[in-house]
Amino acid sequence: MCYAMSRSILVDVTTATTPRTPVRVPARRAALDWRLRFGALSLIWGFSFLLIKVGTHGYAPFQVTLGRLAFGTAVLAAAMLVKRERLPRGVRLWGHLTVAAFLLNALPFSLFAYSELTIPSTLAGICNATSPLWGMALSLVALSEDRPTRVRVAGLGIGFLGVLTVLGAWEGFSGLDARGTTMALLASLSYPVGWIYVRRTLAGSGYSHLSMTGAQLLLATVQLAVVTPLFTSFPTHFSVVPLLAIAALGALGTGLAVLLQYGLVAEVGPTTAQMVTYFIPVIATAAGVAILGETLRWSTPVGAVVVLAGAALTQVRRGGRA
């Protein structure tokens, strides 16, 4: 979730149960295994924007999101059964999870689906990469312990300069669908808002990452199940290719990807695992151009590089560590 920053959202929630140092396994196997999973995760999330676009060719955006969440929840439910884990308990906890499900799943997933009705999947993927920039800006206000440095503030400025480059600001944003682009940027903003909420309300809950994420996706699925019939009609024809795209988006991009990321965080630590963020827009752009035939102006890849450079700088902590 994404993406981008959102996909590492629950790292803070699981600090009580997730080791802060990588798990020691045989060196040769570990080097091979985590790199393969890192590459798979990058590909899965990078192709997610293409799958969203294909899904909207046959189904309404809310239907795409509902299907995505349903398939993703099914994967996590299966994983919970295998590991014999139960859903968390407590009315207050479920209340916070309901808000987290809206901010981190239901809202951004729906916004991305609607945005791709009018903008290319390549642009949606690049907009997704702005999540760390929004997160940095919001953390300055909402997280008193997260004090800025000159490098991080410079990264924030550079990143948003990259956004203006991608959008072609010097040309007056000509040829740009303002509504779709705004939705994609709002989706990217929703992730850090949700992350800050989770950090303040759910960190140290004592439940496992799998249990918390399973409950969160279940709640998001319920939210979309309520909303979708109100705004869409039941499909009279089931398009096979878009349906397969939605199934892959949910099972792989939402379900399996969460499991892969949790394994990476446990094995190599959150800093290395979060580096996947910088590969997503590259893969999303390549997939959109090569498979969907989307056009690419010079400003798009150049601006994307600037966005990623700025995002990387916003993650640099005091002492030069990300």
DRENDO-1510 file (C-alpha; in Angstrom, 1 decimal, always signed):
<recs>
REC; n; res; u; v; w
REC; 1; MET; +0.0; +0.0; +0.0 .
REC; 2; CYS; +1.0; +0.4; -1.7 .
REC; 3; TYR; +1.4; +1.5; -0.7 .
REC; 4; ALA; +4.9; +3.1; -0.3 .
REC; 5; MET; +5.0; +4.3; +3.3 .
REC; 6; SER; +1.7; +2.5; +4.0 .
REC; 7; ARG; +3.2; -0.9; +3.5 .
REC; 8; SER; +5.4; -0.4; +6.6 .
REC; 9; ILE; +2.7; +1.1; +8.7 .
REC; 10; LEU; +2.3; -1.7; +11.1 .
REC; 11; VAL; +6.0; -2.0; +11.9 .
REC; 12; ASP; +5.4; +0.3; +14.8 .
REC; 13; VAL; +2.4; -1.7; +15.9 .
REC; 14; THR; +4.4; -4.9; +16.2 .
REC; 15; THR; +7.5; -3.6; +18.0 .
REC; 16; ALA; +6.4; -5.5; +21.1 .
REC; 17; THR; +6.4; -8.8; +19.2 .
REC; 18; THR; +8.8; -8.2; +16.3 .
REC; 19; PRO; +12.5; -8.4; +17.0 .
REC; 20; ARG; +14.4; -5.2; +16.3 .
REC; 21; THR; +17.4; -7.0; +15.1 .
REC; 22; PRO; +17.5; -9.4; +12.1 .
REC; 23; VAL; +16.9; -13.1; +12.8 .
REC; 24; ARG; +20.2; -15.0; +12.5 .
REC; 25; VAL; +20.0; -17.7; +9.9 .
REC; 26; PRO; +22.7; -19.4; +7.8 .
REC; 27; ALA; +24.4; -16.6; +5.9 .
REC; 28; ARG; +24.2; -18.1; +2.4 .
REC; 29; ARG; +20.5; -19.0; +2.7 .
REC; 30; ALA; +19.5; -15.7; +4.3 .
REC; 31; ALA; +21.3; -13.6; +1.5 .
REC; 32; LEU; +19.4; -15.6; -1.2 .
REC; 33; ASP; +16.0; -15.8; +0.5 .
REC; 34; TRP; +15.5; -12.2; +1.6 .
REC; 35; ARG; +16.7; -10.8; -1.8 .
REC; 36; LEU; +14.4; -13.0; -3.7 .
REC; 37; ARG; +11.5; -12.0; -1.5 .
REC; 38; PHE; +12.5; -8.3; -1.7 .
REC; 39; GLY; +12.5; -8.6; -5.5 .
REC; 40; ALA; +9.1; -10.4; -5.5 .
REC; 41; LEU; +7.6; -7.7; -3.2 .
REC; 42; SER; +8.9; -4.9; -5.5 .
REC; 43; LEU; +7.3; -6.6; -8.5 .
REC; 44; ILE; +4.0; -7.3; -6.8 .
REC; 45; TRP; +3.5; -3.8; -5.6 .
REC; 46; GLY; +4.9; -2.2; -8.7 .
REC; 47; PHE; +2.4; -4.2; -10.9 .
REC; 48; SER; -0.5; -3.3; -8.5 .
REC; 49; PHE; -1.2; -0.1; -10.4 .
REC; 50; LEU; -1.4; -1.9; -13.7 .
REC; 51; LEU; -3.8; -4.4; -12.1 .
REC; 52; ILE; -6.0; -1.6; -10.8 .
REC; 53; LYS; -6.2; -0.1; -14.3 .
REC; 54; VAL; -7.1; -3.4; -15.8 .
REC; 55; GLY; -9.7; -4.1; -13.1 .
REC; 56; THR; -11.5; -0.7; -13.8 .
REC; 57; HIS; -11.9; -1.7; -17.5 .
REC; 58; GLY; -14.6; -4.2; -16.4 .
REC; 59; TYR; -15.8; -3.1; -12.9 .
REC; 60; ALA; -16.6; +0.1; -11.0 .
REC; 61; PRO; -13.8; +1.4; -8.7 .
REC; 62; PHE; -15.6; +0.5; -5.5 .
REC; 63; GLN; -16.1; -3.0; -6.9 .
REC; 64; VAL; -12.4; -3.3; -7.7 .
REC; 65; THR; -11.6; -2.2; -4.2 .
REC; 66; LEU; -14.1; -4.5; -2.6 .
REC; 67; GLY; -12.8; -7.5; -4.6 .
REC; 68; ARG; -9.2; -6.6; -3.8 .
REC; 69; LEU; -9.9; -6.4; +0.0 .
REC; 70; ALA; -12.0; -9.6; -0.1 .
REC; 71; PHE; -9.2; -11.6; -1.8 .
REC; 72; GLY; -6.5; -10.1; +0.4 .
REC; 73; THR; -8.5; -10.9; +3.6 .
REC; 74; ALA; -9.0; -14.5; +2.4 .
REC; 75; VAL; -5.2; -14.9; +2.1 .
REC; 76; LEU; -4.5; -13.6; +5.6 .
REC; 77; ALA; -7.4; -15.7; +7.0 .
REC; 78; ALA; -5.8; -18.8; +5.5 .
REC; 79; ALA; -2.4; -17.8; +7.0 .
REC; 80; MET; -4.0; -17.2; +10.4 .
REC; 81; LEU; -5.6; -20.7; +10.3 .
REC; 82; VAL; -2.3; -22.3; +9.4 .
REC; 83; LYS; -0.5; -20.5; +12.2 .
REC; 84; ARG; -3.5; -20.9; +14.6 .
REC; 85; GLU; -3.8; -17.3; +15.3 .
REC; 86; ARG; -6.9; -15.5; +16.5 .
REC; 87; LEU; -8.3; -12.1; +15.9 .
REC; 88; PRO; -7.5; -9.5; +18.5 .
REC; 89; ARG; -10.1; -8.8; +21.3 .
REC; 90; GLY; -11.4; -5.6; +22.9 .
REC; 91; VAL; -14.0; -3.1; +21.8 .
REC; 92; ARG; -11.6; -0.2; +22.1 .
REC; 93; LEU; -9.0; -2.0; +20.0 .
REC; 94; TRP; -11.5; -2.8; +17.3 .
REC; 95; GLY; -12.6; +0.8; +17.3 .
REC; 96; HIS; -9.1; +2.0; +16.5 .
REC; 97; LEU; -8.7; -0.8; +13.9 .
REC; 98; THR; -11.8; +0.4; +12.2 .
REC; 99; VAL; -10.3; +3.9; +11.8 .
REC; 100; ALA; -7.0; +2.4; +10.7 .
REC; 101; ALA; -8.8; +0.2; +8.1 .
REC; 102; PHE; -10.5; +3.2; +6.6 .
REC; 103; LEU; -7.3; +5.4; +6.4 .
REC; 104; LEU; -4.9; +2.7; +5.3 .
REC; 105; ASN; -7.1; +0.5; +3.1 .
REC; 106; ALA; -10.6; +1.4; +2.3 .
REC; 107; LEU; -10.0; +5.1; +1.5 .
REC; 108; PRO; -6.7; +5.0; -0.4 .
REC; 109; PHE; -7.5; +1.8; -2.3 .
REC; 110; SER; -10.8; +3.4; -3.5 .
REC; 111; LEU; -9.1; +6.7; -4.4 .
REC; 112; PHE; -6.4; +5.0; -6.4 .
REC; 113; ALA; -9.1; +3.0; -8.3 .
REC; 114; TYR; -11.1; +6.1; -9.1 .
REC; 115; SER; -8.0; +8.1; -10.1 .
REC; 116; GLU; -7.0; +5.5; -12.6 .
REC; 117; LEU; -10.3; +6.0; -14.5 .
REC; 118; THR; -8.7; +9.2; -15.8 .
REC; 119; ILE; -5.0; +9.1; -15.3 .
REC; 120; PRO; -2.3; +6.6; -16.4 .
REC; 121; SER; -1.2; +3.8; -14.0 .
REC; 122; THR; +2.3; +5.3; -14.3 .
REC; 123; LEU; +1.2; +8.6; -12.8 .
REC; 124; ALA; -0.7; +6.8; -10.0 .
REC; 125; GLY; +2.5; +4.8; -9.2 .
REC; 126; ILE; +4.6; +8.0; -9.0 .
REC; 127; CYS; +2.0; +9.8; -6.9 .
REC; 128; ASN; +2.1; +6.9; -4.5 .
REC; 129; ALA; +5.9; +7.6; -4.0 .
REC; 130; THR; +5.0; +10.9; -2.4 .
REC; 131; SER; +3.7; +9.2; +0.8 .
REC; 132; PRO; +7.1; +9.6; +2.6 .
REC; 133; LEU; +7.0; +13.3; +1.8 .
REC; 134; TRP; +3.5; +13.7; +3.2 .
REC; 135; GLY; +4.6; +11.6; +6.2 .
REC; 136; MET; +7.6; +13.8; +6.8 .
REC; 137; ALA; +5.5; +17.0; +6.6 .
REC; 138; LEU; +2.8; +15.6; +8.9 .
REC; 139; SER; +5.2; +14.2; +11.5 .
REC; 140; LEU; +6.6; +17.6; +12.1 .
REC; 141; VAL; +3.2; +18.6; +13.4 .
REC; 142; ALA; +1.8; +15.4; +14.9 .
REC; 143; LEU; +4.9; +13.7; +16.3 .
REC; 144; SER; +6.8; +15.8; +18.7 .
REC; 145; GLU; +9.5; +13.2; +19.1 .
REC; 146; ASP; +10.2; +13.3; +15.3 .
REC; 147; ARG; +12.2; +16.5; +15.1 .
REC; 148; PRO; +13.3; +17.7; +11.7 .
REC; 149; THR; +16.9; +18.1; +10.5 .
REC; 150; ARG; +18.2; +20.3; +7.7 .
REC; 151; VAL; +18.7; +17.3; +5.5 .
REC; 152; ARG; +15.1; +16.0; +6.0 .
REC; 153; VAL; +13.6; +19.5; +5.4 .
REC; 154; ALA; +15.7; +19.8; +2.2 .
REC; 155; GLY; +14.4; +16.4; +1.1 .
REC; 156; LEU; +10.9; +17.5; +1.6 .
REC; 157; GLY; +11.5; +20.5; -0.6 .
REC; 158; ILE; +13.3; +18.5; -3.3 .
REC; 159; GLY; +10.5; +15.9; -3.2 .
REC; 160; PHE; +7.7; +18.3; -3.9 .
REC; 161; LEU; +9.8; +20.0; -6.6 .
REC; 162; GLY; +9.9; +16.6; -8.2 .
REC; 163; VAL; +6.1; +16.4; -7.9 .
REC; 164; LEU; +5.8; +19.7; -9.8 .
REC; 165; THR; +8.1; +18.3; -12.4 .
REC; 166; VAL; +6.0; +15.2; -12.9 .
REC; 167; LEU; +2.9; +17.2; -13.2 .
REC; 168; GLY; +4.4; +19.7; -15.7 .
REC; 169; ALA; +3.9; +22.8; -13.6 .
REC; 170; TRP; +5.8; +25.1; -16.0 .
REC; 171; GLU; +3.3; +24.2; -18.7 .
REC; 172; GLY; +0.3; +25.1; -16.5 .
REC; 173; PHE; -0.4; +21.4; -15.9 .
REC; 174; SER; -1.8; +21.2; -19.4 .
REC; 175; GLY; -3.1; +17.8; -20.5 .
REC; 176; LEU; -3.3; +16.7; -16.8 .
REC; 177; ASP; -6.6; +15.4; -15.3 .
REC; 178; ALA; -6.7; +17.4; -12.1 .
REC; 179; ARG; -9.4; +15.3; -10.5 .
REC; 180; GLY; -7.7; +12.0; -11.0 .
REC; 181; THR; -4.3; +13.3; -10.0 .
REC; 182; THR; -5.7; +14.9; -6.9 .
REC; 183; MET; -7.4; +11.6; -5.9 .
REC; 184; ALA; -4.0; +9.8; -6.3 .
REC; 185; LEU; -2.2; +12.4; -4.2 .
REC; 186; LEU; -4.9; +12.2; -1.5 .
REC; 187; ALA; -4.6; +8.4; -1.5 .
REC; 188; SER; -0.9; +8.8; -0.9 .
REC; 189; LEU; -1.6; +11.4; +1.9 .
REC; 190; SER; -4.1; +9.0; +3.6 .
REC; 191; TYR; -1.3; +6.5; +4.3 .
REC; 192; PRO; +0.8; +8.6; +6.6 .
REC; 193; VAL; -2.3; +10.0; +8.3 .
REC; 194; GLY; -3.2; +6.4; +9.1 .
REC; 195; TRP; +0.3; +5.6; +10.1 .
REC; 196; ILE; +0.4; +8.4; +12.6 .
REC; 197; TYR; -3.0; +7.3; +14.0 .
REC; 198; VAL; -1.8; +3.7; +14.3 .
REC; 199; ARG; +1.4; +4.8; +16.0 .
REC; 200; ARG; -0.6; +6.8; +18.6 .
REC; 201; THR; -3.3; +4.3; +19.3 .
REC; 202; LEU; -2.2; +0.8; +18.4 .
REC; 203; ALA; +1.5; +0.6; +19.0 .
REC; 204; GLY; +2.4; -2.0; +21.6 .
REC; 205; SER; -1.0; -3.7; +21.6 .
REC; 206; GLY; +0.6; -7.1; +22.2 .
REC; 207; TYR; -1.0; -8.8; +19.3 .
REC; 208; SER; +0.9; -10.2; +16.3 .
REC; 209; HIS; +1.3; -8.4; +13.0 .
REC; 210; LEU; -0.7; -11.1; +11.3 .
REC; 211; SER; -3.6; -10.9; +13.7 .
REC; 212; MET; -3.8; -7.1; +13.6 .
REC; 213; THR; -3.5; -6.9; +9.8 .
REC; 214; GLY; -6.1; -9.6; +9.3 .
REC; 215; ALA; -8.6; -7.8; +11.5 .
REC; 216; GLN; -7.8; -4.5; +9.7 .
REC; 217; LEU; -8.4; -5.9; +6.3 .
REC; 218; LEU; -11.6; -7.7; +7.5 .
REC; 219; LEU; -12.9; -4.3; +8.7 .
REC; 220; ALA; -12.0; -2.6; +5.5 .
REC; 221; THR; -13.8; -5.3; +3.5 .
REC; 222; VAL; -16.9; -4.8; +5.6 .
REC; 223; GLN; -16.7; -1.0; +5.0 .
REC; 224; LEU; -16.5; -1.5; +1.3 .
REC; 225; ALA; -19.3; -4.2; +1.4 .
REC; 226; VAL; -21.6; -1.5; +2.9 .
REC; 227; VAL; -20.6; +1.3; +0.6 .
REC; 228; THR; -20.3; -0.5; -2.7 .
REC; 229; PRO; -24.0; -1.4; -3.2 .
REC; 230; LEU; -25.0; +2.2; -2.4 .
REC; 231; PHE; -23.0; +3.6; -5.3 .
REC; 232; THR; -22.8; +0.8; -7.9 .
REC; 233; SER; -25.1; -1.7; -9.6 .
REC; 234; PHE; -24.5; -5.4; -9.5 .
REC; 235; PRO; -22.6; -6.4; -12.6 .
REC; 236; THR; -24.7; -7.9; -15.4 .
REC; 237; HIS; -21.6; -9.3; -17.1 .
REC; 238; PHE; -18.5; -10.6; -15.4 .
REC; 239; SER; -15.4; -9.7; -17.5 .
REC; 240; VAL; -12.8; -12.4; -17.0 .
REC; 241; VAL; -9.5; -10.5; -17.5 .
REC; 242; PRO; -10.5; -7.6; -15.2 .
REC; 243; LEU; -11.8; -10.1; -12.6 .
REC; 244; LEU; -8.5; -12.0; -12.7 .
REC; 245; ALA; -6.6; -8.7; -12.3 .
REC; 246; ILE; -8.7; -7.9; -9.2 .
REC; 247; ALA; -8.1; -11.4; -7.8 .
REC; 248; ALA; -4.3; -11.0; -8.3 .
REC; 249; LEU; -4.4; -7.5; -6.9 .
REC; 250; GLY; -6.0; -8.8; -3.7 .
REC; 251; ALA; -4.4; -12.2; -3.3 .
REC; 252; LEU; -0.9; -11.0; -4.2 .
REC; 253; GLY; -0.7; -7.3; -3.9 .
REC; 254; THR; -2.7; -7.1; -0.6 .
REC; 255; GLY; -2.5; -10.5; +1.0 .
REC; 256; LEU; +0.7; -12.2; +0.0 .
REC; 257; ALA; +2.6; -8.9; +0.0 .
REC; 258; VAL; +1.8; -8.2; +3.6 .
REC; 259; LEU; +3.2; -11.6; +4.6 .
REC; 260; LEU; +6.3; -11.1; +2.5 .
REC; 261; GLN; +6.9; -7.7; +4.1 .
REC; 262; TYR; +6.5; -8.9; +7.6 .
REC; 263; GLY; +9.0; -11.7; +6.9 .
REC; 264; LEU; +11.5; -9.1; +5.6 .
REC; 265; VAL; +11.1; -6.8; +8.6 .
REC; 266; ALA; +11.7; -9.7; +10.9 .
REC; 267; GLU; +14.7; -10.9; +9.1 .
REC; 268; VAL; +16.6; -7.9; +7.8 .
REC; 269; GLY; +14.9; -5.0; +9.8 .
REC; 270; PRO; +12.4; -2.3; +8.8 .
REC; 271; THR; +15.0; +0.0; +7.2 .
REC; 272; THR; +16.0; -2.5; +4.6 .
REC; 273; ALA; +12.5; -3.7; +4.1 .
REC; 274; GLN; +11.2; -0.2; +3.5 .
REC; 275; MET; +13.7; +0.3; +0.6 .
REC; 276; VAL; +11.1; -1.5; -1.6 .
REC; 277; THR; +9.3; +1.9; -1.7 .
REC; 278; TYR; +11.9; +3.3; -4.1 .
REC; 279; PHE; +11.5; +0.4; -6.6 .
REC; 280; ILE; +7.7; +0.6; -6.9 .
REC; 281; PRO; +7.3; +3.7; -9.1 .
REC; 282; VAL; +10.1; +2.4; -11.4 .
REC; 283; ILE; +8.3; -0.9; -11.9 .
REC; 284; ALA; +4.9; +0.7; -12.1 .
REC; 285; THR; +6.1; +3.1; -14.9 .
REC; 286; ALA; +7.8; +0.3; -16.8 .
REC; 287; ALA; +4.7; -1.9; -16.6 .
REC; 288; GLY; +2.4; +0.8; -17.7 .
REC; 289; VAL; +4.5; +1.8; -20.7 .
REC; 290; ALA; +5.4; -1.8; -21.8 .
REC; 291; ILE; +2.1; -3.6; -21.2 .
REC; 292; LEU; -0.6; -1.0; -21.3 .
REC; 293; GLY; +1.1; +1.2; -23.9 .
REC; 294; GLU; +0.8; +4.4; -21.8 .
REC; 295; THR; +2.7; +7.4; -23.1 .
REC; 296; LEU; +5.6; +8.8; -21.1 .
REC; 297; ARG; +6.8; +12.4; -21.3 .
REC; 298; TRP; +10.4; +13.2; -20.3 .
REC; 299; SER; +9.2; +15.1; -17.2 .
REC; 300; THR; +7.6; +11.9; -15.8 .
REC; 301; PRO; +10.8; +9.8; -15.2 .
REC; 302; VAL; +12.9; +12.9; -14.4 .
REC; 303; GLY; +10.4; +14.1; -11.8 .
REC; 304; ALA; +10.0; +10.6; -10.4 .
REC; 305; VAL; +13.8; +10.4; -9.8 .
REC; 306; VAL; +13.6; +13.8; -8.0 .
REC; 307; VAL; +10.7; +12.6; -5.9 .
REC; 308; LEU; +12.5; +9.5; -4.9 .
REC; 309; ALA; +15.7; +11.4; -4.0 .
REC; 310; GLY; +13.7; +13.8; -1.8 .
REC; 311; ALA; +11.8; +10.9; -0.2 .
REC; 312; ALA; +15.1; +9.2; +0.6 .
REC; 313; LEU; +16.4; +12.3; +2.2 .
REC; 314; THR; +13.3; +12.6; +4.4 .
REC; 315; GLN; +14.1; +9.2; +5.9 .
REC; 316; VAL; +17.6; +10.2; +7.0 .
REC; 317; ARG; +17.8; +10.4; +10.8 .
REC; 318; ARG; +20.3; +12.1; +13.0 .
REC; 319; GLY; +23.7; +10.7; +12.6 .
REC; 320; GLY; +23.1; +9.9; +8.9 .
REC; 321; ARG; +21.1; +6.7; +9.3 .
REC; 322; ALA; +17.8; +6.1; +7.5 .
</recs>
